[in-house]
Amino acid sequence: MDYAMITGATRGLGESIAKRFIEKGISLINVSRSDNASLRELCEERSVSYQFFQCDLSDPQETEEMMREAGSHVFSLNADRIYLVQNAGVVTPINPSGQVDNSDLKKSVHVNLLSPMIVTNEMLMASQGSSSQLIMVNVSSGAGSRPVYGWSTYCSTKAGINMLTETVSLELSKNGSRHKAIAFSPGVMDTDMQGTIRSSSEESFADVENFKRYKEQGMLRDTDTVAEVLVKLVTETEIESGKLYHVNDLL
């Protein structure tokens, strides 16, 4: 049996990705701050296993300890494939540099970049000696490839995610590993994060009116559509390790 380990599967894109894996008969490991009863019920209906590891990904020490436990556990299951989807993320702080609260900045860096680095490190250590193939998917953003006024933290962390993906892939290739790592840019979606963006002032976020227009004109994709694209990509195609995939190119 294959397993999907997803960070932030409680709601939004993470929940939609989890549902798509379950519907394919793939067991779920949810790494989040809170549990998701509907995912647990869906796993029972589809006769696949469900496990929840409670973890605050803004806390590096907790992330390290929990992922050491979760990684050891999942690689003891002798799965053919383990899909690791690092989906958890925060868009705040939304403010130009010089007007950012440092505590918000640190939380963003911890959730968006440091925790994925720790999770990657722990999962690769746990994989040593296992015959299971690890497929790592890091959820990125278009903001990781271009500057956006008011998003210096978010842009920087997502750029870091892209480089983490490329570098880990290079290392895996040089070491002859069959594990793979890709990044996935999901585009603009109808999520709580979009609501946070739209509530920003124009002084804090110069593009706020564009994001309001996306909502008003129905230009935001639903998370189920994006999740279906991602899960189909990693389960039905031969992915290119190190590549940044864009949802617009796959629809």
Phi, psi and omega per residue, in radians:
M1 nan 2.485 3.072
D2 -1.585 2.732 3.141
Y3 -2.255 2.545 3.028
A4 -2.083 2.121 3.043
M5 -1.826 2.112 -3.032
I6 -2.205 2.254 3.025
T7 -1.544 2.420 3.130
G8 1.208 0.748 -3.111
A9 -1.556 0.146 -3.076
T10 -1.242 -0.568 -3.074
R11 -2.740 3.084 3.037
G12 1.065 -2.497 -3.096
L13 -1.064 -0.690 -3.130
G14 -1.039 -0.743 3.108
E15 -1.134 -0.729 3.134
S16 -1.136 -0.701 3.095
I17 -1.090 -0.765 3.139
A18 -1.026 -0.792 -3.136
K19 -1.049 -0.726 -3.121
R20 -1.140 -0.695 3.083
F21 -1.117 -0.792 -3.132
I22 -1.035 -0.758 -3.138
E23 -1.097 -0.359 3.079
K24 -1.591 0.112 3.129
G25 1.419 0.387 -3.120
I26 -1.801 2.248 -3.114
S27 -1.224 2.676 -3.000
L28 -2.044 2.401 2.941
I29 -2.113 2.005 -3.083
N30 -1.731 2.058 3.090
V31 -1.919 1.770 -3.038
S32 -2.664 3.029 3.076
R33 -1.275 -0.573 -3.114
S34 -2.332 2.703 -3.093
D35 -1.347 2.948 3.139
N36 -2.333 1.818 -3.057
A37 -1.138 -0.620 -3.105
S38 -1.176 -0.602 3.086
L39 -1.209 -0.690 3.110
R40 -1.073 -0.761 3.137
E41 -1.144 -0.701 3.138
L42 -1.121 -0.676 3.097
C43 -1.094 -0.705 3.112
E44 -1.109 -0.731 3.135
E45 -1.106 -0.650 -3.088
R46 -1.626 0.098 3.099
S47 1.006 0.732 2.999
V48 -2.127 2.813 -3.060
S49 -1.468 2.703 3.104
Y50 -2.347 2.304 3.056
Q51 -2.389 2.507 -3.106
F52 -2.115 2.199 3.030
F53 -1.991 1.939 -3.122
Q54 -1.307 2.218 -3.077
C55 -2.715 2.295 3.010
D56 -1.633 1.809 -3.041
L57 -1.261 -0.078 3.032
S58 -1.475 -0.089 3.130
D59 -1.901 1.825 -3.072
P60 -1.029 -0.684 -3.118
Q61 -1.171 -0.755 3.113
E62 -1.137 -0.687 3.116
T63 -1.070 -0.808 -3.131
E64 -1.061 -0.824 -3.090
E65 -1.160 -0.768 -3.105
M66 -1.195 -0.719 -3.108
M67 -1.247 -0.477 3.058
R68 -1.142 -0.701 3.106
E69 -1.224 -0.826 -3.102
A70 -1.155 -0.708 -3.141
G71 -1.131 -0.783 3.104
S72 -1.049 -0.692 -3.117
H73 -1.166 -0.887 -3.018
V74 -1.161 -0.582 3.140
F75 -1.399 -0.132 3.049
S76 -1.494 -0.101 -3.047
L77 -1.536 -0.102 3.103
N78 1.005 0.737 3.103
A79 -1.287 2.661 3.019
D80 -1.205 -0.819 -3.141
R81 -2.327 2.490 3.014
I82 -2.137 2.066 3.109
Y83 -1.675 2.134 3.090
L84 -1.914 1.972 -3.140
V85 -1.962 1.931 3.138
Q86 -1.599 1.616 -3.008
N87 -1.813 -0.502 -3.049
A88 -0.995 2.390 3.135
G89 -2.950 2.785 3.078
V90 -2.287 2.518 -3.135
V91 -1.636 -0.387 3.120
T92 -1.342 2.681 0.104
P93 -1.371 2.498 3.061
I94 -1.931 1.724 -3.135
N95 -3.018 2.610 3.065
P96 -1.168 2.678 3.117
S97 -0.990 2.462 -3.038
G98 1.715 -0.246 3.115
Q99 -2.216 0.349 -3.080
V100 -1.738 2.389 3.027
D101 -1.316 2.187 -3.043
N102 -1.103 -0.539 3.124
S103 -1.185 -0.656 3.070
D104 -1.176 -0.658 3.120
L105 -1.082 -0.812 -3.122
K106 -1.119 -0.701 3.114
K107 -1.082 -0.743 3.138
S108 -1.082 -0.796 3.140
V109 -1.117 -0.688 3.136
H110 -1.138 -0.817 -3.086
V111 -1.275 -0.812 -2.993
N112 -1.409 -0.487 -3.031
L113 -2.266 -0.897 -3.067
L114 -1.145 -0.772 -3.137
S115 -1.114 -0.732 3.049
P116 -1.052 -0.599 3.099
M117 -1.169 -0.752 3.120
I118 -1.139 -0.780 -3.138
V119 -1.061 -0.786 3.112
T120 -1.026 -0.820 -3.115
N121 -1.075 -0.813 -3.119
E122 -1.153 -0.708 -3.128
M123 -1.181 -0.670 3.118
L124 -1.219 -0.622 3.060
M125 -1.140 -0.726 -3.130
A126 -1.171 -0.440 -3.078
S127 -1.346 -0.238 -3.067
Q128 -1.089 2.203 -3.137
G129 1.516 -0.025 -3.137
S130 -1.690 2.608 3.081
S131 -1.571 -0.083 3.133
S132 -1.233 2.466 3.054
Q133 -1.600 2.303 3.136
L134 -1.759 2.126 3.068
I135 -1.928 1.914 -3.082
M136 -1.741 2.261 3.120
V137 -2.142 2.062 3.098
N138 -1.823 2.045 -3.130
V139 -1.292 2.075 -3.077
S140 -1.853 -2.657 -3.131
S141 -2.896 2.692 3.012
G142 -1.052 -0.421 3.125
A143 -1.190 -0.236 3.087
G144 -1.384 -0.130 -3.100
S145 -2.050 -0.026 -3.136
R146 -2.670 2.626 3.114
P147 -1.343 2.471 3.093
V148 -2.267 2.208 -3.103
Y149 -1.030 2.154 3.114
G150 1.654 -0.093 -3.076
W151 -2.060 0.628 -3.068
S152 -1.025 -0.679 -3.131
T153 -1.242 -0.841 -3.104
Y154 -1.104 -0.808 3.125
C155 -1.045 -0.763 -3.094
S156 -1.144 -0.728 -3.124
T157 -1.214 -0.645 3.127
K158 -1.266 -0.571 3.010
A159 -1.110 -0.662 3.085
G160 -1.120 -0.661 3.086
I161 -1.069 -0.736 3.125
N162 -1.091 -0.760 -3.132
M163 -1.247 -0.620 3.042
L164 -1.006 -0.796 -3.133
T165 -1.053 -0.840 -3.109
E166 -1.114 -0.760 -3.073
T167 -1.216 -0.770 3.098
V168 -1.077 -0.709 3.106
S169 -1.077 -0.729 3.097
L170 -1.059 -0.783 -3.134
E171 -1.120 -0.743 3.114
L172 -1.062 -0.751 -3.137
S173 -1.111 -0.781 -3.126
K174 -1.114 -0.510 -3.119
N175 -1.595 0.065 3.118
G176 1.225 0.402 -3.116
S177 -1.391 2.605 3.059
R178 -1.656 0.019 3.017
H179 -1.183 2.720 -3.127
K180 -2.378 2.701 3.096
A181 -2.416 2.263 3.056
I182 -2.312 2.832 2.974
A183 -1.951 2.651 -3.085
F184 -2.382 2.120 3.111
S185 -1.729 1.971 -2.994
P186 -1.501 -0.060 -3.117
G187 1.286 -2.958 -3.110
V188 -1.511 2.252 -3.059
M189 -2.244 2.837 3.124
D190 -1.523 1.527 -3.073
T191 -2.310 3.024 3.065
D192 -1.071 -0.568 3.121
M193 -1.063 -0.684 3.106
Q194 -1.122 -0.633 3.080
G195 -1.095 -0.702 3.088
T196 -1.085 -0.738 3.137
I197 -1.095 -0.785 -3.088
R198 -1.175 -0.403 -3.141
S199 -1.429 -0.053 3.142
S200 -1.284 2.720 3.038
S201 -1.474 2.774 3.129
E202 -1.167 -0.466 3.100
E203 -1.187 -0.572 -3.138
S204 -1.465 -0.660 -3.050
F205 -2.406 1.851 -2.982
A206 -1.105 -0.460 -3.064
D207 -1.670 0.272 -3.016
V208 -1.038 -0.643 -3.124
E209 -1.151 -0.594 3.079
N210 -1.107 -0.722 -3.122
F211 -1.224 -0.570 3.037
K212 -1.141 -0.664 3.141
R213 -1.162 -0.674 3.102
Y214 -0.962 -0.751 -3.126
K215 -1.212 -0.828 -3.078
E216 -1.086 -0.623 -3.072
Q217 -1.685 0.183 3.090
G218 1.130 0.628 -3.077
M219 -1.638 -0.006 -3.130
L220 -1.577 2.241 3.101
R221 -1.297 2.607 3.038
D222 -1.396 2.687 -3.031
T223 -1.174 -0.493 3.138
D224 -1.113 -0.678 3.126
T225 -1.103 -0.815 -3.130
V226 -1.138 -0.737 -3.139
A227 -1.082 -0.702 3.132
E228 -1.074 -0.707 3.107
V229 -1.083 -0.803 -3.097
L230 -1.141 -0.849 -3.083
V231 -1.147 -0.672 3.076
K232 -1.107 -0.701 3.136
L233 -1.016 -0.859 -3.011
V234 -1.459 -0.348 -3.103
T235 -1.775 -0.336 -3.030
E236 -2.112 -0.057 3.141
T237 -2.249 2.861 3.070
E238 -1.563 1.713 -3.063
I239 -1.288 2.686 3.105
E240 -1.688 1.927 -3.098
S241 -1.062 2.411 3.136
G242 1.594 -0.133 -3.053
K243 -1.514 2.544 2.980
L244 -1.664 1.934 3.134
Y245 -1.609 2.390 3.122
H246 -1.899 2.309 -3.096
V247 -1.023 -0.603 -3.116
N248 -1.107 -0.482 -3.141
D249 -1.415 -0.246 -3.032
L250 -1.843 -0.232 3.139
L251 -1.429 nan nan
